[in-house]
Amino acid sequence: MAKYAIGVDFGTESGRAVLVDISNGKEIATAVYLYLNGAIDERLPGTQIRLEPDWALQDPQDYIRTIQNTIPAVLQGSGIEPADVIGIGIDCTACTMLPVKADGTPLSALLEHRDNPHAWVKLWKHHAAQPEADKINETARGMGERWLDRYGGKISSEWFFAKSLQILEEAPEIYAAADRFIEAADWVVWQLTGVETRNACTAGYKAIWSKREGFPSQEYFAALHHQLATIIDDKMTRNVRPLGEKAGGLSRQAAEWTGLKPGTAVALANVDAHVAVPASTVTEPGRMVMIMGTSTCIMVLGSEEHIVPGICGCVEDGIIPGYFGYEAGQSCVGDHFAWFVENCVPESYQQEAQERKMDIHILLEEKAARLEVGESGLLALDWWNGNRSVLVDADLTGLLIGATLSTKPEEIYRALIEATAYGARIIIETFQDNGVPVHELVACGGLPEKNKLLMQIYADVIGLPIKVSASQQTSALGAAMFGAVAAGQATGGYNSIYDAAKVMAHLKDEMYIPNPDNLSVYELLFAEYVTLHDYFGQGGNSVMKRLKAIKANARK
Amino acid sequence: MAKYAIGVDFGTESGRAVLVDISNGKEIATAVYLYLNGAIDERLPGTQIRLEPDWALQDPQDYIRTIQNTIPAVLQGSGIEPADVIGIGIDCTACTMLPVKADGTPLSALLEHRDNPHAWVKLWKHHAAQPEADKINETARGMGERWLDRYGGKISSEWFFAKSLQILEEAPEIYAAADRFIEAADWVVWQLTGVETRNACTAGYKAIWSKREGFPSQEYFAALHHQLATIIDDKMTRNVRPLGEKAGGLSRQAAEWTGLKPGTAVALANVDAHVAVPASTVTEPGRMVMIMGTSTCIMVLGSEEHIVPGICGCVEDGIIPGYFGYEAGQSCVGDHFAWFVENCVPESYQQEAQERKMDIHILLEEKAARLEVGESGLLALDWWNGNRSVLVDADLTGLLIGATLSTKPEEIYRALIEATAYGARIIIETFQDNGVPVHELVACGGLPEKNKLLMQIYADVIGLPIKVSASQQTSALGAAMFGAVAAGQATGGYNSIYDAAKVMAHLKDEMYIPNPDNLSVYELLFAEYVTLHDYFGQGGNSVMKRLKAIKANARK
């Protein structure tokens, strides 16, 4: 009898379940639930309470509604017996965290707190905790905290303690009322199993935890705020568990929500980007995974721990047990092209696309593909949304150079694609230069499906072959794979994520091979990119920051 | 009885006549003739003979047709007696030159030569003589020719001897057949009067002539090409006459063409940009004229000769007799905004303009005007068409810095306007720093009429008040003013261009005054512009040239 696992992927605007055949990774059924309250960035749901700029929240009930809607839907759609579903895994955006009571009740579900924005889930892209992040970084530098190196020298405002400290400073009553601060991913697992667990991935990448050193010291937290000193023991736990473990069995209540059998194995929670790595067939060092969507997440495994400047994090067992998982990122990739299409594509091109019944992106790709490498004379710095790796500087901005009166929209479009490829190459070379080998790329996410030109440009710029994940929903597939591992071989699953990946993860047949002619021209262009990257990004001319400062003052 | 003058302005695609009341400068009637053969850049008229890239020609018969069409039209339109028209002036683009026989017949009018592109008028924007210009400059530097300093250190490929040398090198039979090489402006005056004259303006700005030193030496010309050694005495003349003189009286034939009286005074020819200076009321130092259209021509008078680095030229008596006329320029102004509108304005904006029945430029101006200074965070280098002054480098290209995912089209549009204003300020400061005072600006040309935001930005960036010429056809008006001066006071005209300007030239009532708040923010932004200008324009990083070299190789 065939066995199945379900992966549920909790995104920014929706959640998605996929039912997967454990024997071959085939995706049998998919269901998507659009969150009732979406990403909340204007008003608290059902109120006139306005959020300040840079806030982004979610409603935890949307996670429950996702489970209640999507799992029954994939079961029904497939006609598969609930008893044949032996494991469930979930993944979520991170750091996406919330304050809850000791029994798991979100503070946002309590009448007394629900009108306080700090009672709600702080979504990964909640950017209002920058002052707290600045304090975290300054204090760490001042105290010589060595863990800072593991995070490229900088803790992001998106991460766990910046968000926690913001709650403490801006809403001490919420901080006091919260018995637990928890990642949404772990909270969902708690709701499924009745058991509170903490996974090594979010703890390592977002909450400054490491397998060898644990969390930062009490003294460090006290230096941030005296009330924060005991946050780990008061509101979290030091029991952080490695990925691949079973969190517990499906609770009776969750079984009712889903139609699955009580006791079905539920895996420890995972993060959407990280869980895509084994789902892209990567469980060993040297093969870098690029999850390419609005932004790009870059993951690679290493056998040793190295300090790599400007990356997002290095966490032992953080992606695949037994390896150091390195994460880096580019904050503006698909977003970049979307911005261009919305703001810079002339009417004549839109009309041509309409007449030829083409998506405008496809038309631009067609026109851009006709250009020879270097023909546009353009070069861009891909910093429209700052630079995540390796400069770690949100105040950097975009640059385009080389424009003439003959410059065409498709030339700019191609230059923006090339710029993101140069940015990726900088990251890859930084890993390589610091002891973390990279010899092949595997792409997944939305972009590789949509834009073959982009993939070929990446191969030509970077000079490495690029393979593409066969799944169009690698995160959900990866979560299902961890579900199969939580079930274990004895019940029809797998004993390790390595075994699961061998069978359940696949690549497409096509791959992108660097074209030597293009590569040689891109060498010249990349050298120019590096010069500009260093000049504008490393203090040669901080004009971008000064322009931002002038901008900030302009409306005052 | 009122007296009148006619000015005829020969442009790139058309010629225009204006009939002006000498007593007050009122423009009584205007007529435009669209050249039958336009600017010729693909095929020789009536043939399949293709032109090479960068070529641009005109048909001299189009000048005659302009005279035959427009002068009768303004007479007829106004009902004014031909006898009351006492003077004619003309102006033309320059250097726009042609080879002719001793009797003035253009070689392009002769069957034996008409199939040779070199027999035709080489239009100002004929850019195929760059190798010859390079040779002219290298040779001059090698021989230590001091006149090079008067031209900002570089002779343009657009100018007289580059074009002449190209004819000699590429079509020696045309060079040999030509009895005269002559500016189109002087040729038109010849056709009107039957007398060959040469004016100091084109000779000074385009043919390296100066009142004190004459033309370059025979040794210099011989060093360029042995056959060129005697070009001045063989095919030109050393009798170069100051502006404001009468060239001759209208010939019987030209009287027939026009309906005017034979013997009507015809002024020495002038150049379209330079003749706009007195028509903008400027006949004294300190008040700079900006002729703003697709590109911007900048003119200022000085009492002394100064070497100003990177300007186009300094010619004694070249604009107004008695002064040194300084010329500088920006090669991409109106063209810049036209490029932006054609290539970068999204469909949604075009639709909004259509719904509100507005020109798209007006809509962009409206949106851009709502922005505070510095609010966009953007800065541009206005080098989409290279830099004419003061870097004198056609290989520089455009740059935009400061873009984010929130950047809007009107922000880019405003940044491009601001960039041209910064470019103008660099030129003005270069004059001021080198002993040529500038304390007020007078704008004329198409742009000041169309874009009030642009004018205010210029005032705010430059920190000087800007007045605007009352005439929308300052070149033709200026030509008519010189016609009135050619006629002289005795016949109802004026004895000098100063006298004519006092009565016939006017400014609009409105003027643009710098806003001190804006000025203070623009000081910050201009400082950033200067840093980038020097870094990219003066060898700090020659990436623009390297990108152009890569581009040139891309299609090979």
Interface residues (C-beta under 8 A of the other chain):
Chain A: C332 D335 H336 W339 E342 N343 C344 V345 P346 E347 Q350 Q351 E372 V373 G374 E375 S376 G377 L378 L379 W384 N385 T397 G398 L399 L400 I401 G402 A403 T404 L405 T407 K408 P409 V521 L524 L525 E528 T531 L532 Y535 F536 N541 V543 M544 R546 L547 K548 I550 K551 N553 A554 R555
Chain B: C332 D335 H336 W339 E342 N343 C344 V345 P346 E347 Q350 Q351 E372 V373 G374 E375 S376 G377 L378 L379 W384 N385 T397 G398 L399 L400 I401 G402 A403 T404 L405 T407 K408 P409 V521 L524 L525 E528 T531 L532 Y535 F536 N541 V543 M544 R546 L547 K548 I550 K551 N553 A554 R555
